[in-house]
């Protein structure tokens, strides 16, 4: 192979990486839009309009939509294009929590015994979640509905759980958790009662950290199972109140 051919191969590889980087950037921008609540469930998502707003061609937008469809955050209708996915039905919530229970308890078991670095990361994430919870609780007590604080709180909650996934030693489970996380965002996006279980979630996270820090090898999985089951009960109770 000649040097010229080598450079042509490098140029082709560089072009592929740049296209992939653009697609990922567009995906993140659209995902941010969907999770912000700025577009209502069922709203139409025009590929051409989004492309103009992001100053890109329709191709990376179309590729990003295909990815987002796999997460369940958008749906595609034949000859009509993409729309923001509707709120989860109670039966879908049940399925979501079944999947979450299986995945998160498995991750907790695989992450046991916790390494020193995991405990450090988990305690740091617990602190951030508690601080976010205190801020949103103060806002709600003052009668303030702050969307930014709500997003911050849910992000801190997700970051806590992601520490366990990141330390479970199985990258397939970690990847599956990302898809599941998108569905959890979809569930939270549809919530119309705000954050109603801050103190309960903080206490349950504390129990999970204590379990990982203890000597009982079964305790982390049990603490995680109890937490997910309680979150399920609270979520379904809120949905049933509508």
ABEGO torsion letter per residue (X at the ends): XBAAAAAAAAAAAAAAAAAAAAAAAAAAAAAAAAAAGABBBGBBBBAAAAAAAAGBBAAAAAAAAAAAAAAGABBBBBGAEBBBBBBBBAAAAAAAAAAAAAAAAAAAAAAOBBBAAAAAAAAAAAAAAAAAAAAAAAAAAAGBBBAAAAAAAAAAAAAAAAAAAAAAGBAAAAAAAAAAAAAAAAAAAABAAEBAAAAAAAAAAAAAAAAAABABAAAAAAAAAAAAAAAAAAAAAAAAAX
